[in-house]
């Protein structure tokens, strides 16, 4: 059966108009582009959403955890102020007051003549780099050593392994 055009139709039809019964290529291409666009937009959205966490990844552990929680709250509540707060917190270097205050406290205790117990290796590992007390030896009796917690001295016990940081 020969297909005839409607007398009102133009004799020169554009290429995107498909004859009846054939696949509409333009609709298939448009559908694929739409799906790819939605996928790319979703990837961009989640990459942008995790930006504060990626920035805070190299900071202190507690700061990273707070930024991650703010990001989750922003994701589930759709309140952008949490994301902004997380971004600002990730961009700010929080000063380490603990080390300075600990040194002040130990100096005051030394001036007052109060004997304090040595900090445990677990406490030093949690605190990271800071003030580590040197073992009591005839050379360094009672002196404080500033630096990383993995300071090696001559009088350290042979079987004791010092904490390392990743």
N, C-alpha and C positions, 0 to 999 in steps of 0.2 A: 504494500500500500504506500503510495507516494505521499510524502508529507507536504502539505501546502501551507503557505504562510497566510496569515490573516491579511486581507486586503488593506487594513489600516496600518499594518506593521511596515517598518522600513525594510528595504531590500538589502541593506548592508548592516547586518547585526554585529555588535561588538564581540570580541573574542571571549569575554567572560560569561556570555550567555550560553548555557549548555542546551543541547537539544534534549527533548524528553527521553527518559530512560537511561541517560548516561550519568556518570559521576561528575558532581560539581567540584572541580579542582580548586576553584577559588575558595569555596567554603572549607574544604579540607585543609588548605594551606593557612587560612585565617584561623581555624581551630587549633592547629599545631602552634602557630605563632602566639595565640592567646594563652595556651597552656604553658609554653616556654616563658612568656612574659610574667605570668603569675608565679611560676617557680622562681624565676630570677628576682622578682620583687620580694618574695618570701625570704630568699637567701640574703638579700641585701638588708631586709628588715632585721633578721636575727643577727647578722654580723654587726649592724649598727647598735642593736640592743645589747650585745655583749661587749661593746667597746670599753665601758668602764672596768669590767672584769679583766679584760686583756691588759689594760693599762695598769691595774692594781696588782697584777700577777707577780711583778718583781718587787713589790713592797712587802711590808711586814705581814705576817699571817693573819693577825686579827683585823688589820685594815682590809685585807683581801676578802675575808669572810663577811665583813660588814657590807662591803661593796656588792658582793654576790647576793646577799640577802636583800639589799635595796633593789637590785636588778630583778629578782624574782617577784618582789612585791609590786614593782612597776609593771611587770609583765602580766600578772594576774589581776591587778586592780585597775589597770589602764590609767593610773594617775602618774603623769609624767614628772611630777616634782620629785618622786623617789629616784627616777633615772638621773635627773639633773643632780640631785644630792649625791648619788653614787659616783657620777662623773667628776664632780668637784672633789669628793673625798679621794678618788683615785689619782687626781692630778696633784694633790697636796701631799708633800712629805711631812708626815706627822713626826715631830721631834721626839727623840727618845729621852723622856724625863726620868725614866727608871734608873738608868745608869748613873746619872748625875746625883739624883736623890739618894741612891744607895751609897755612893761614895761619901756624900755629906754625912749620912747617918753613921757610916763606919768611922769616919774621922771624928765625929762627936763622941762616939762610943770609946774610941781610943783616947781622946782627950780626957774623958771622964773616968777612964780606967776600968771600963766594963768589959769583961771577957765575953765575946760572942762566939757561937759555934761556927765552924766552917760551913759555907754553903755546900749542899750536896751536889754531886755531879748532875743529877736530874734538874735541879734548879738552875745550874749554870747552862745546861743544854737548852732549857726553855728560854732563858734570857738571851741566848746568842752571845755575840761578842760583848764583852764588858770587862768588869774588874774581876780578876780571879786572884784569890789569895794564894800565895806561894806556900809550899809545904815548909814546915818549921825545920830549917837546917841551920848549921852554924854560920853560913854566909848570909842568908836572907831571912833571918828571924824576924817575923812580924811585918815585913815589908809587903806592900801591895804591888801587884804587877798589872799593868794596863795592856790589854791586847785580847787576842782570841783565846777561847777556852781550851785550846789544844796546846798550851805551853808545856814544854818538856823541861824537866829539871833533873839534876843528877840524883836526887834522893827519892825519886818517884818509885813506888813499888813495881816490881818486875811484871807481875801478872795483871796489873790494872790497866785497862784500856781506856783512853780518854775519849770523850764524845766528839764526834765529827759532825760537821754541818754540810748539807747538800748545797 
